[in-house]
């Protein structure tokens, strides 16, 4: 755990020094908050927070896992006492902290907007979905994308996969059966929480059992 905290501090410093990229994400968060708040009669303002979380998660994870490749420092990173699991989850934890902090701020702001304009606050089930389900599944998705980037070494391909997955989810959600499933999930939010935690445990097991030398070679050559 101490080694992971070291990686988290390193990556947070790196992200906070990337002012142009971080500024773009903050502008996106402000825009989405204002957009959803202005359309509160049609779309619940609270939906801005999961969109912000997913946007931050995707943008920050790609930025973090390209940092050592941009600097050609992958070999130096693995020459440290840290193993791949500690490095990987330290990076994921750093992006999660920033993404979740942004989501929490937007959640509080849009909750206030809902109270002022609609005289209602998010239900406990909605809070569980936004503050537990979205972060769990968003972090799992970001971890899979990051691992795919390391193995495939093609950021454009990973972006296409990510956009395709989101588009496919939106397309499926427009169907009648999918709407029924969505309604069921909203009414039973603990089910996706449990499923997401199982997914995270399986992903942890996968990362823990990857061959170190094989990962180093993949990560090193994906920068070329």
C-alpha positions as CSV (number, residue, x, y, z in Angstrom):
1,X,0.0,0.0,0.0
2,X,2.9,2.4,0.8
3,X,4.3,1.9,-2.7
4,X,1.0,2.6,-4.3
5,X,0.7,5.8,-2.3
6,X,4.1,6.9,-3.6
7,X,2.9,6.3,-7.2
8,X,-0.4,8.2,-6.5
9,X,1.5,11.2,-5.2
10,X,3.8,11.2,-8.2
11,X,0.9,10.9,-10.7
12,X,-1.1,13.6,-8.9
13,X,1.8,16.0,-9.2
14,X,2.2,15.1,-12.9
15,X,-1.5,15.7,-13.6
16,X,-1.7,19.0,-11.6
17,X,1.2,20.2,-13.7
18,X,-0.5,19.4,-17.0
19,X,-2.5,22.7,-16.8
20,X,-3.7,22.8,-20.5
21,X,-5.1,19.3,-20.4
22,X,-6.5,19.7,-16.9
23,X,-8.0,23.1,-17.9
24,X,-9.8,21.5,-20.8
25,X,-11.4,18.9,-18.6
26,X,-12.4,21.6,-16.1
27,X,-14.0,23.7,-18.9
28,X,-15.8,20.6,-20.0
29,X,-17.2,20.0,-16.5
30,X,-18.4,23.6,-16.2
31,X,-20.0,23.5,-19.6
32,X,-21.8,20.2,-18.8
33,X,-23.0,21.5,-15.5
34,X,-24.4,24.7,-17.0
35,X,-25.9,22.8,-19.9
36,X,-27.7,20.2,-17.8
37,X,-28.8,22.9,-15.3
38,X,-30.3,25.0,-18.0
39,X,-32.3,22.0,-19.4
40,X,-33.6,21.0,-16.0
41,X,-37.2,20.8,-17.2
42,X,-36.3,18.1,-19.7
43,X,-33.1,16.4,-18.4
44,X,-32.3,16.0,-14.7
45,X,-29.3,18.3,-13.8
46,X,-27.9,15.4,-11.7
47,X,-26.9,13.6,-14.9
48,X,-24.0,16.0,-15.4
49,X,-22.0,14.4,-12.6
50,X,-21.6,10.9,-14.1
51,X,-20.8,12.4,-17.5
52,X,-18.1,14.5,-15.9
53,X,-16.7,11.5,-14.0
54,X,-16.5,9.3,-17.1
55,X,-15.0,12.2,-19.1
56,X,-12.3,12.9,-16.5
57,X,-11.6,9.1,-16.0
58,X,-11.1,8.5,-19.7
59,X,-9.0,11.6,-20.3
60,X,-6.8,11.3,-17.3
61,X,-6.2,7.6,-17.6
62,X,-5.0,8.0,-21.2
63,X,-2.8,10.9,-20.2
64,X,-1.2,9.0,-17.3
65,X,-0.5,5.8,-19.1
66,X,1.2,7.7,-22.0
67,X,3.4,9.8,-19.7
68,X,6.4,7.4,-19.4
69,X,6.1,6.6,-23.1
70,X,6.2,10.3,-24.0
71,X,9.3,10.7,-21.9
72,X,10.8,7.4,-23.0
73,X,11.2,6.4,-19.3
74,X,9.4,3.1,-19.2
75,X,12.6,1.2,-18.5
76,X,13.5,3.6,-15.7
77,X,10.1,3.2,-14.1
78,X,10.4,-0.6,-14.0
79,X,14.0,-0.3,-12.7
80,X,12.6,1.0,-9.5
81,X,11.6,-1.4,-6.6
82,X,7.9,-1.0,-7.7
83,X,6.3,-3.9,-9.6
84,X,3.8,-3.5,-12.4
85,X,0.7,-4.0,-10.2
86,X,1.8,-1.2,-7.8
87,X,2.5,1.2,-10.8
88,X,-0.7,0.3,-12.6
89,X,-3.0,0.7,-9.6
90,X,-1.2,3.8,-8.4
91,X,-2.0,5.5,-11.7
92,X,-5.6,4.3,-11.7
93,X,-6.0,5.5,-8.1
94,X,-4.6,9.0,-9.0
95,X,-7.0,9.5,-11.9
96,X,-9.9,8.2,-9.7
97,X,-9.2,10.7,-7.0
98,X,-9.4,13.6,-9.4
99,X,-12.3,12.2,-11.4
100,X,-14.3,11.4,-8.3
101,X,-13.6,14.8,-6.7
102,X,-14.9,16.5,-9.9
103,X,-18.0,14.3,-9.9
104,X,-18.7,15.1,-6.3
105,X,-18.4,18.8,-6.8
106,X,-20.8,18.7,-9.9
107,X,-23.1,16.4,-7.9
108,X,-23.4,18.9,-5.1
109,X,-23.9,21.8,-7.5
110,X,-26.5,20.1,-9.6
111,X,-28.3,18.9,-6.5
112,X,-28.6,22.5,-5.4
113,X,-29.9,23.4,-8.9
114,X,-32.5,20.7,-8.7
115,X,-33.6,21.9,-5.3
116,X,-33.9,25.6,-6.4
117,X,-35.6,25.0,-9.7
118,X,-37.5,21.8,-9.1
119,X,-37.8,21.7,-5.3
120,X,-36.5,18.1,-5.2
121,X,-33.2,16.4,-4.2
122,X,-31.7,13.2,-5.5
123,X,-33.1,10.0,-4.0
124,X,-30.8,7.7,-2.0
125,X,-31.0,5.2,-4.9
126,X,-29.9,7.9,-7.3
127,X,-27.1,8.9,-5.0
128,X,-25.9,5.3,-4.9
129,X,-26.0,5.0,-8.7
130,X,-24.0,8.2,-9.2
131,X,-21.6,8.0,-6.3
132,X,-21.0,4.2,-6.3
133,X,-22.1,2.5,-9.5
134,X,-20.6,5.0,-12.0
135,X,-17.2,5.3,-10.2
136,X,-16.9,1.5,-9.9
137,X,-17.8,0.7,-13.5
138,X,-16.0,3.8,-14.8
139,X,-12.8,2.9,-13.1
140,X,-13.0,-0.7,-14.3
141,X,-13.6,0.5,-17.9
142,X,-10.7,2.9,-17.6
143,X,-8.4,0.2,-16.3
144,X,-9.3,-2.1,-19.2
145,X,-8.7,0.7,-21.7
146,X,-5.3,1.4,-20.0
147,X,-4.3,-2.2,-20.1
148,X,-5.4,-2.4,-23.7
149,X,-3.3,0.6,-24.5
150,X,-0.3,-1.0,-22.9
151,X,-0.7,-4.2,-24.8
152,X,-1.8,-2.9,-28.2
153,X,0.2,0.3,-28.1
154,X,-2.3,2.2,-30.3
155,X,-4.1,5.1,-28.6
156,X,-6.3,5.7,-31.7
157,X,-7.5,2.1,-31.6
158,X,-8.2,2.4,-27.9
159,X,-10.2,5.6,-28.5
160,X,-12.2,3.9,-31.2
161,X,-12.9,1.0,-28.8
162,X,-13.9,3.3,-26.1
163,X,-16.2,5.4,-28.3
164,X,-17.7,2.3,-29.8
165,X,-18.4,0.8,-26.4
166,X,-20.2,4.1,-25.2
167,X,-22.1,4.3,-28.5
168,X,-23.2,0.7,-28.3
169,X,-24.4,1.2,-24.7
170,X,-26.4,4.2,-25.7
171,X,-27.9,2.3,-28.7
172,X,-28.8,-0.7,-26.6
173,X,-30.3,1.5,-23.8
174,X,-32.9,2.9,-26.3
175,X,-34.5,-0.5,-26.8
176,X,-37.6,-1.6,-24.8
177,X,-36.0,-4.5,-23.0
178,X,-32.9,-2.5,-22.2
179,X,-35.1,0.3,-20.7
180,X,-36.8,-2.3,-18.5
181,X,-33.3,-3.5,-17.4
182,X,-32.2,0.1,-16.7
183,X,-35.4,0.6,-14.6
184,X,-34.6,-2.5,-12.7
185,X,-31.0,-1.4,-12.0
186,X,-32.2,2.0,-10.8
187,X,-34.6,0.3,-8.4
188,X,-31.9,-2.2,-7.3
189,X,-28.7,-0.2,-7.3
190,X,-26.8,-2.7,-5.0
191,X,-26.8,-5.3,-7.8
192,X,-24.6,-3.3,-10.2
193,X,-22.4,-2.3,-7.2
194,X,-21.8,-6.0,-6.3
195,X,-21.2,-6.9,-10.0
196,X,-18.8,-4.0,-10.4
197,X,-16.8,-5.0,-7.3
198,X,-16.6,-8.6,-8.6
199,X,-15.3,-7.2,-11.9
200,X,-12.7,-5.1,-10.1
201,X,-11.5,-8.1,-8.1
202,X,-11.2,-10.2,-11.3
203,X,-9.3,-7.3,-12.9
204,X,-7.0,-7.1,-9.9
205,X,-6.3,-10.8,-10.2
206,X,-5.5,-10.4,-13.9
207,X,-3.1,-7.5,-13.3
208,X,-1.5,-9.4,-10.4
209,X,-0.7,-12.4,-12.6
210,X,0.7,-10.6,-15.7
211,X,4.3,-11.5,-16.5
212,X,6.5,-8.5,-15.6
213,X,9.0,-8.8,-18.5
214,X,6.2,-9.3,-21.1
215,X,4.4,-6.2,-19.8
216,X,7.6,-4.1,-19.9
217,X,8.3,-5.1,-23.5
218,X,4.7,-4.3,-24.5
219,X,4.6,-1.0,-22.7
220,X,8.1,0.0,-24.0
221,X,7.3,-0.8,-27.7
222,X,3.9,0.8,-27.6
223,X,5.7,4.2,-27.3
224,X,7.5,3.7,-30.6
